[in-house]
């Protein structure tokens, strides 16, 4: 029997992770209706569970709702999800979110997140880009903080990110970047 190399094992693990990450997110199914339904359910959950986020959304220029992100990793990891950008509660574009990571990690999880664009400039930059990568400019907050994110914070931080609804277990530290790309579902 042939001996497996470390590179072959990592490549196989990476392919498995990406397939796993894609499974629960409707990859290949082009359903704007499915994305819209998931976005509305996500908004309802977010606003009911964390009432302060409703005010944050009303002050935002636009909000990108990513209702279902599936992430898995075994040293090499990946995540995928689809969502919608809303301006004044109207969907204007659809986006996919992809993430690749490498590092000490094992497990899988699903979660939702929302990006609140607090300035016209931040929203315009996001919409004009061919692929926007989340970076250190983001202000991360927990949903519980949604009520206490004050005016000064949202004026200083042009994009506020909330991650919520986590299910599953993934452990470890990774170097990862999330990229958002406009899609036509």
Secondary structure as UniProt FT lines:
FT   HELIX           6..23
FT   TURN            24..28
FT   HELIX           32..49
FT   HELIX           52..59
FT   STRAND          62..87
FT   TURN            88..89
FT   STRAND          90..117
FT   HELIX           120..128
FT   STRAND          132..133
FT   TURN            136..137
FT   STRAND          139..141
FT   HELIX           143..147
FT   HELIX           151..156
FT   STRAND          159..183
//
